[in-house]
């Protein structure tokens, strides 16, 4: 596993160039690629960025979805037309992984209709990304407050997400595993053990505030990995190591207790927390 700085997961505002500098200063192994920013660079500017990335011993670990999938059909069609160009830029930058969260509800579509729409749209997106050597990881979101009061619940645990991936049937589709949603969903260790290494595209790590019930936690109300010990990260990471997962791991605490600090402090704390969590995960494998 290797660490990846994703500034938006830390509520840090930074451009692509600033994110590269932050990742270098604080000892991350990789940094998130931003397709929209990279696509605006000239060939010379892009080459200088890639040269600087290599000189700093960094690489791009993953990217976020660069187009809108969840809105109306016209907006999705417009985004899909742009996707080959964006995917080409990501491929040029050596990006092989892209992640997307599945919204666990819909205001209008019942489950079956929403499922079919996801099959159609994600299948189209995954095929374009696959043409450029990019795997697409899907993440379920299990936080109860996300779907409370919504008219139509949707996928919010691992088994139905794997069913969606099977229904799409595109080989470059896989999973984004998040310790927060694993904990929120009550997923047993055997569920993680049932996965194959090639199913996992990327991993998110975080912890939960102490003394707050799962039913009341907001989705962005998290903590840095291993800070409170509410989430058993050693078990989570131990299971991934037994699967020989070897990909990016990012801290995703969002509005944690120190999220209003300066970005240097936040990045430093995130890198330290990731290192300690990964070390604890290694010990759990030995156990």
C-alpha positions as CSV (number, residue, x, y, z in Angstrom):
1,X,0.0,0.0,0.0
2,X,1.2,3.6,-0.6
3,X,-0.1,6.9,0.8
4,X,-1.9,9.4,-1.4
5,X,-2.7,13.0,-0.6
6,X,-6.2,14.0,-1.6
7,X,-6.7,17.6,-0.5
8,X,-10.4,17.7,-0.8
9,X,-10.7,14.7,1.6
10,X,-9.0,16.9,4.2
11,X,-11.1,20.1,3.5
12,X,-7.9,21.6,2.1
13,X,-8.0,24.1,-0.7
14,X,-5.1,23.6,-3.1
15,X,-4.5,23.7,-6.9
16,X,-2.9,20.7,-8.6
17,X,0.6,22.3,-8.4
18,X,0.1,23.2,-4.7
19,X,-1.1,19.7,-3.9
20,X,2.1,18.3,-5.5
21,X,4.2,20.6,-3.3
22,X,2.2,19.6,-0.1
23,X,2.6,15.9,-0.9
24,X,6.3,16.3,-1.3
25,X,6.8,18.4,1.8
26,X,4.9,16.1,4.1
27,X,6.2,12.7,2.8
28,X,3.3,11.3,0.8
29,X,4.0,8.7,-1.8
30,X,1.5,10.0,-4.3
31,X,-1.1,12.7,-4.9
32,X,-4.5,13.0,-6.5
33,X,-4.7,13.9,-10.2
34,X,-7.2,16.5,-11.2
35,X,-8.3,15.9,-14.7
36,X,-9.9,19.3,-15.3
37,X,-6.8,21.2,-14.2
38,X,-4.4,18.9,-16.1
39,X,-6.5,19.2,-19.3
40,X,-6.0,23.0,-19.3
41,X,-2.2,22.7,-19.3
42,X,-0.3,23.1,-22.5
43,X,1.9,20.2,-23.6
44,X,5.0,22.0,-22.2
45,X,3.4,22.8,-18.9
46,X,2.2,19.3,-18.5
47,X,5.6,17.8,-19.2
48,X,7.2,20.2,-16.7
49,X,4.7,19.1,-14.1
50,X,5.4,15.4,-14.8
51,X,9.1,16.0,-14.7
52,X,8.7,17.8,-11.3
53,X,6.6,15.0,-10.0
54,X,9.3,12.4,-10.8
55,X,12.0,14.6,-9.4
56,X,10.2,14.7,-6.1
57,X,9.7,10.9,-6.1
58,X,6.0,11.2,-6.4
59,X,3.3,9.8,-8.7
60,X,-0.4,10.3,-9.3
61,X,-2.2,7.8,-7.1
62,X,-5.8,8.2,-8.3
63,X,-8.3,10.6,-9.7
64,X,-11.9,11.7,-8.9
65,X,-14.7,11.4,-11.4
66,X,-14.3,14.4,-13.8
67,X,-17.8,14.5,-15.2
68,X,-21.4,14.6,-13.8
69,X,-23.1,11.2,-13.7
70,X,-26.0,11.8,-11.3
71,X,-28.0,14.7,-12.9
72,X,-30.3,14.8,-16.0
73,X,-29.6,12.8,-19.1
74,X,-28.4,15.8,-21.1
75,X,-25.8,16.7,-18.6
76,X,-24.6,13.2,-18.5
77,X,-24.4,13.0,-22.3
78,X,-22.4,16.2,-22.4
79,X,-20.0,14.9,-19.8
80,X,-19.6,11.5,-21.6
81,X,-18.6,13.4,-24.8
82,X,-15.8,15.1,-22.8
83,X,-14.6,12.0,-21.0
84,X,-12.3,10.6,-23.8
85,X,-10.2,13.7,-23.8
86,X,-10.0,13.8,-20.0
87,X,-9.2,10.1,-19.8
88,X,-6.4,10.6,-22.4
89,X,-4.9,13.3,-20.2
90,X,-5.0,11.0,-17.2
91,X,-3.5,8.2,-19.2
92,X,-0.7,10.6,-20.3
93,X,-0.1,11.3,-16.6
94,X,0.1,7.6,-15.6
95,X,-3.2,7.6,-13.8
96,X,-4.6,4.0,-13.6
97,X,-7.3,4.4,-10.9
98,X,-10.4,6.6,-10.6
99,X,-13.0,6.6,-7.8
100,X,-16.7,7.4,-7.5
101,X,-19.1,7.3,-4.5
102,X,-22.6,5.8,-5.0
103,X,-25.2,8.1,-3.6
104,X,-27.3,5.9,-1.2
105,X,-30.7,7.4,-2.2
106,X,-32.6,9.1,-5.0
107,X,-35.3,11.8,-4.7
108,X,-37.3,10.4,-7.6
109,X,-36.2,7.0,-8.9
110,X,-37.2,3.8,-7.1
111,X,-34.4,1.3,-6.4
112,X,-34.9,-0.9,-9.6
113,X,-35.0,2.1,-11.9
114,X,-32.0,3.8,-10.2
115,X,-30.1,0.5,-10.5
116,X,-30.8,0.3,-14.2
117,X,-29.6,3.9,-14.7
118,X,-26.4,3.1,-12.8
119,X,-25.8,0.1,-15.0
120,X,-26.2,2.1,-18.2
121,X,-24.3,5.2,-17.2
122,X,-21.4,3.5,-15.2
123,X,-21.0,0.9,-18.0
124,X,-20.6,3.7,-20.6
125,X,-18.1,5.5,-18.4
126,X,-16.1,2.4,-17.4
127,X,-15.7,1.4,-21.1
128,X,-14.2,4.8,-22.0
129,X,-11.9,4.7,-19.0
130,X,-10.9,1.1,-19.8
131,X,-9.9,2.2,-23.3
132,X,-7.3,4.4,-21.6
133,X,-6.1,1.8,-19.1
134,X,-8.0,3.3,-16.1
135,X,-9.9,1.2,-13.5
136,X,-13.0,2.7,-12.0
137,X,-13.6,2.0,-8.3
138,X,-17.1,2.3,-6.8
139,X,-17.7,3.2,-3.1
140,X,-20.9,2.4,-1.1
141,X,-21.9,5.1,1.5
142,X,-23.4,3.6,4.6
143,X,-23.9,6.6,6.9
144,X,-27.5,6.4,8.1
145,X,-28.0,10.2,8.2
146,X,-27.3,10.4,4.4
147,X,-30.5,8.5,3.5
148,X,-32.7,9.4,6.5
149,X,-36.0,10.9,5.3
150,X,-35.2,10.3,1.6
151,X,-38.0,8.8,-0.5
152,X,-35.9,6.1,-2.2
153,X,-33.0,4.4,-0.6
154,X,-30.3,2.9,-2.8
155,X,-27.1,0.8,-2.4
156,X,-25.4,1.4,1.0
157,X,-23.5,-1.8,1.7
158,X,-20.9,-4.1,0.0
159,X,-23.1,-7.1,-1.2
160,X,-25.5,-5.0,-3.4
161,X,-22.5,-2.9,-4.7
162,X,-20.9,-6.1,-5.9
163,X,-24.2,-7.0,-7.5
164,X,-24.2,-3.7,-9.4
165,X,-20.6,-4.3,-10.6
166,X,-21.5,-7.8,-11.8
167,X,-24.6,-6.4,-13.6
168,X,-22.5,-3.8,-15.4
169,X,-20.0,-6.6,-16.4
170,X,-17.1,-4.4,-17.4
171,X,-13.7,-5.8,-16.4
172,X,-12.1,-2.6,-15.2
173,X,-14.7,-2.0,-12.5
174,X,-13.9,-2.5,-8.9
175,X,-14.3,-1.2,-5.3
176,X,-13.3,1.7,-3.2
177,X,-13.2,0.4,0.3
178,X,-13.7,3.0,3.1
179,X,-13.1,2.1,6.8
180,X,-15.8,4.6,7.8
181,X,-18.5,3.0,5.6
182,X,-17.2,-0.5,6.5
183,X,-17.8,0.3,10.1
184,X,-21.1,2.1,9.5
185,X,-22.5,-0.9,7.6
186,X,-21.6,-3.4,10.3
187,X,-19.7,-5.4,7.7
188,X,-18.2,-8.6,9.2
189,X,-14.6,-9.5,8.8
190,X,-15.7,-12.5,6.6
191,X,-17.1,-10.1,4.1
192,X,-13.8,-8.4,3.6
193,X,-12.1,-11.8,3.5
194,X,-14.4,-12.9,0.6
195,X,-13.0,-10.2,-1.7
196,X,-10.3,-10.8,-4.3
197,X,-7.3,-8.5,-4.5
198,X,-8.1,-7.5,-8.1
199,X,-11.6,-6.1,-6.9
200,X,-10.0,-3.3,-4.8
201,X,-9.1,-0.1,-6.7
202,X,-8.4,2.2,-3.7
203,X,-8.8,2.5,0.0
204,X,-9.9,5.3,2.3
205,X,-9.0,5.5,6.0
206,X,-10.6,7.5,8.8
207,X,-11.8,7.2,12.4
208,X,-15.0,8.2,14.1
209,X,-15.6,10.7,17.0
210,X,-15.9,9.0,20.4
211,X,-19.2,9.1,22.3
212,X,-21.5,9.7,19.3
213,X,-23.9,7.0,18.0
214,X,-23.6,5.9,14.4
215,X,-27.3,6.8,13.9
216,X,-26.5,10.5,14.7
217,X,-23.2,11.0,13.0
218,X,-23.1,13.2,9.9
219,X,-21.1,11.8,7.0
220,X,-18.4,14.4,7.2
221,X,-18.1,14.3,11.0
222,X,-15.1,12.1,11.1
223,X,-11.6,11.9,12.6
224,X,-8.1,11.2,11.3
225,X,-7.2,7.5,11.0
226,X,-6.5,5.9,14.4
227,X,-7.1,9.0,16.5
228,X,-9.9,7.7,18.6
229,X,-9.8,3.9,18.0
230,X,-13.6,3.8,17.5
231,X,-13.0,2.1,14.1
232,X,-10.9,-1.0,14.3
233,X,-8.4,0.0,11.6
234,X,-6.0,-2.8,12.5
235,X,-8.6,-5.4,11.6
236,X,-9.7,-3.5,8.4
237,X,-6.1,-3.1,7.2
238,X,-5.1,-6.6,8.3
239,X,-7.8,-8.0,6.1
240,X,-6.5,-6.0,3.1
241,X,-3.0,-7.1,3.7
242,X,-4.0,-10.7,3.8
243,X,-5.5,-10.0,0.3
244,X,-2.2,-8.5,-0.7
245,X,-3.8,-5.2,-1.7
246,X,-1.1,-3.0,-3.1
247,X,-2.7,0.4,-4.0
248,X,-3.3,3.9,-2.8
249,X,-4.5,4.7,0.7
250,X,-5.8,8.2,1.5
251,X,-6.9,9.8,4.7
252,X,-10.5,11.0,4.4
253,X,-11.6,12.6,7.7
254,X,-13.3,15.6,6.1
255,X,-14.5,17.9,9.0
256,X,-12.4,16.3,11.7
257,X,-11.6,18.1,15.0
258,X,-8.7,20.0,13.4
259,X,-10.0,20.7,10.0
260,X,-9.9,24.5,10.4
261,X,-6.1,24.5,11.0
262,X,-3.7,25.7,8.4
263,X,-3.2,23.3,5.5
264,X,0.5,22.5,6.4
265,X,-0.6,21.2,9.8
266,X,-3.5,19.2,8.4
267,X,-1.3,17.5,5.8
268,X,1.4,16.8,8.3
269,X,-1.1,15.2,10.7
270,X,-2.8,13.2,7.9
271,X,0.5,11.7,6.8
272,X,1.5,10.8,10.4
273,X,-1.9,9.2,11.0
274,X,-1.7,7.2,7.8
275,X,1.8,5.9,8.7
276,X,0.7,4.8,12.1
277,X,-2.4,3.1,10.8
278,X,-0.6,1.2,8.2
279,X,2.0,0.1,10.7
280,X,-0.8,-1.2,13.0
281,X,-2.4,-3.0,10.1
282,X,0.9,-4.8,9.5
283,X,1.0,-5.9,13.1
284,X,-2.5,-7.3,12.8
285,X,-1.5,-9.5,9.9
286,X,1.3,-11.0,12.0
287,X,-1.2,-11.7,14.7
